[in-house]
């Protein structure tokens, strides 16, 4: 090999090295961008989990609030029925005692 051929090959190798350095720097930039994206997705997933937990808690609270009037209605319904039954039984006992006395 002559000096000129070596110089040409050397020039070609330098050009290839510069090209590879450029490509590596671009890959590093893309890798950094990808890492930022992964971190953002991770933060988003954590926030979504917290939101889901909060929604579950709110759903339970809302269900409790929705059931409360129904429970009150059942209580007062039993109370009214109990009063009516007591009044009827009292009237019957009073009528029986009135006829006896």
C-alpha positions as CSV (number, residue, x, y, z in Angstrom):
1,X,0.0,0.0,0.0
2,X,1.2,3.4,-0.8
3,X,1.1,6.5,1.3
4,X,-1.7,7.9,-0.8
5,X,-3.9,4.8,-0.3
6,X,-3.2,4.9,3.4
7,X,-4.1,8.6,3.5
8,X,-7.3,7.9,1.6
9,X,-8.3,5.1,3.9
10,X,-7.3,7.1,6.9
11,X,-9.5,10.0,5.6
12,X,-12.4,7.5,5.0
13,X,-12.0,6.2,8.6
14,X,-12.0,9.7,10.0
15,X,-15.1,10.4,8.1
16,X,-16.8,7.2,9.4
17,X,-15.7,8.0,12.9
18,X,-17.2,11.5,12.7
19,X,-20.4,10.0,11.3
20,X,-20.6,7.4,14.1
21,X,-19.9,10.1,16.7
22,X,-22.8,12.1,15.3
23,X,-25.1,9.1,15.2
24,X,-24.1,8.2,18.8
25,X,-24.9,11.8,20.0
26,X,-28.3,11.6,18.3
27,X,-28.9,8.3,20.0
28,X,-28.0,9.7,23.4
29,X,-30.4,12.6,22.8
30,X,-33.2,10.2,21.9
31,X,-32.3,8.1,24.9
32,X,-32.6,11.1,27.2
33,X,-35.9,12.1,25.6
34,X,-37.1,8.5,26.0
35,X,-36.0,8.5,29.7
36,X,-38.0,11.7,30.3
37,X,-41.0,10.2,28.6
38,X,-40.7,7.0,30.8
39,X,-40.5,9.1,33.9
40,X,-43.5,11.2,32.9
41,X,-45.5,8.0,32.2
42,X,-44.5,6.7,35.6
43,X,-45.6,9.8,37.3
44,X,-48.9,9.7,35.3
45,X,-49.5,6.1,36.4
46,X,-48.9,7.0,40.0
47,X,-51.3,9.9,39.7
48,X,-53.9,7.7,38.0
49,X,-53.6,5.2,40.9
50,X,-54.2,7.9,43.4
51,X,-57.2,9.2,41.4
52,X,-58.7,5.7,41.2
53,X,-58.3,5.3,45.0
54,X,-59.9,8.6,45.6
55,X,-62.8,7.8,43.3
56,X,-63.3,4.5,45.1
57,X,-63.4,6.4,48.4
58,X,-65.9,8.9,47.1
59,X,-68.0,6.2,45.6
60,X,-68.3,4.5,49.0
61,X,-69.1,7.8,50.6
62,X,-71.8,8.6,48.0
63,X,-73.3,5.1,48.4
64,X,-73.5,5.7,52.2
65,X,-75.2,9.1,51.7
66,X,-77.7,7.6,49.2
67,X,-78.6,4.7,51.6
68,X,-79.1,7.1,54.6
69,X,-82.6,8.4,53.6
70,X,-83.7,4.8,52.8
71,X,-82.6,3.8,56.3
72,X,-84.4,6.7,57.8
73,X,-87.6,5.9,55.8
74,X,-87.5,2.3,57.0
75,X,-87.1,3.4,60.6
76,X,-90.0,5.8,60.5
77,X,-92.1,3.3,58.6
78,X,-91.6,0.7,61.4
79,X,-92.3,3.4,64.0
80,X,-95.6,4.4,62.4
81,X,-96.6,0.8,61.9
82,X,-95.8,0.1,65.5
83,X,-97.8,3.1,66.7
84,X,-100.8,2.0,64.6
85,X,-100.6,-1.6,65.8
86,X,-100.3,-0.3,69.4
87,X,-103.3,2.0,69.0
88,X,-105.4,-0.8,67.5
89,X,-104.4,-3.3,70.3
90,X,-105.1,-0.6,72.9
91,X,-108.5,0.2,71.4
92,X,-109.4,-3.5,71.3
93,X,-108.2,-4.0,74.9
94,X,-110.1,-0.8,75.9
95,X,-113.3,-2.1,74.2
96,X,-113.0,-5.4,75.9
97,X,-112.4,-3.8,79.3
98,X,-115.3,-1.4,78.7
99,X,-117.7,-4.3,78.0
100,X,-116.5,-6.2,81.0
101,X,-116.8,-3.3,83.4
